[in-house]
Amino acid sequence: MITVKNTIDAPISKVWEFWTLPEHITKWNTPSPDWHTPYAENDVQEGGKFKSTMAAKDGSMSFDFEGEYTLVKQNEAINYVIADGRKVEISFKQTPNGVEVVESFDPETENSEEMQRGGWQAIMDSFKSYVESAT
């Protein structure tokens, strides 16, 4: 598994809300300024499904990221299986410095693990910036 993480300076309830609500996912789910997420739906419960569309802002390409939740513990953990069968585990933990979000995922075989780690970490960094700048 590949792991990325960050510590978010915000209350755990806000971190959870911003991670799970579609109106927030569309604002932070991007690895770089030339990409965006114009659509997201999220049924955050075990057996619930999620889907988001990530697209290049210039319209040159887009793809859907979707899957099904296998574990949901509010303010603690989310596990899911991506449509291609890969597993993802996310933990949320209150620390003295903020909420530590740790995300581990099975790598795919098309891109290098280093590239995948970089992309997922960039999205995690975007999440941190969005949550910490929102009032």
N, C-alpha and C positions, 0 to 999 in steps of 0.2 A: 504494500500500500504506500501511497505518497501522502505526506502530511503537510498541511499549511496551517498557520495560526496567526492570531493577532490578539491584542488586548485592547478592548474598547472602553473608553472613559465615559460610561453611561450606566444607568441602572439596568439590572438584568431584565426587567419587564420591558423596557424600551428596546433593548437589543433583540429580545425575542420577537416583539411586535414588528420591528423593522426588517427582521430576517424573514418573517413568515407572511406578512400582508402584501398582496399583489401591488397595491398602490405605492409601496415602498420598493419592492423588488424591481420594478421598472425604472427606478431612479438610481440604483446602485449596481445592478448586475451587469457590469461591463469591465473588460480587462484594459481598455484604453479609450481615450476621448473620441476616436473615430468609429466606435461601436456603441450600440445602445440596445435596450430591451423594450421594444414597443408593446409587447403583450406578455401578461403573466396571469395564470390562474393557479390557485393553491388550496387544496382541501387537506389541512394539516391534522390528520388523524390516522391511526393505523389502518391500512387498507385504502386510505385516501390517495388521490392522484394529484400530480402537479405538472404544469407545462409552462415553459416560457420560450419566447422567440427572441433569439439574439441575432442582430443584423448589423451589417456595415452601414454607417450613415449615408454612404454614397450609393447605396442600393445594389452594390455589386454581388453581395451574397448574404444569406441568412440561414439559420438552422433552428430547429426546435430541440429543446432540452426537456425531457419528460421522464417520469417514473412514478413509482408507488412507494408510499411510506410503509416501513415494516416496524418502526418503533417511534413513538412520539411521547416524550415526557416534558411537559411545559417547563420552560426555563432551565432545562437540564440536558436533554439529548434528542436528536433526530437521526434516525437511520432510514435509508431508502435504497431501492434498487433502480438504477437507470434503465431505460427501455432496452438498452443493449445487454443487460444482465450484470453490469458492474455494480458493486456495492459501495455505498458512501456512509460514513459515520461522522456525526458532528456532536461535539459536547460544548456546553455552555457552563462556565464555572465562575462564580463570584470570587474575586481575589481583592487584596487591599489596593491594587492598582487599577481595578476595573474588571470587566467581564472578559475572561479568556475564552475565545472561540477557537476550537481545534477541529479541523476538518480533515479526515483521512479518506482516500478513495482508491479504488482499484484502477491502475493505469490502463489506457487503451493501447493498442499496438501500432497505431498509425504514426504517432508523433513521439519524440523522445521524452523520457520521464522528466528531464530537465525543462523542456518546453512546457509540458503539462503542469509541472509544479509552478513555473513562472506565471502561466496564465491563471491558474486557480489562486495563486497568491495575489496577483494583480486585482482580481475580483474581490478577494478578502480585504485588500487595502482600500479599494473603492468603497466597500461596505463601511469600514472604520471611518473613513473621511465623511461619508454621508451621515452616519449616525452622530458623530461628534459635532458636525456643523449644523444639524437640525435642532430647532428649539422647541 
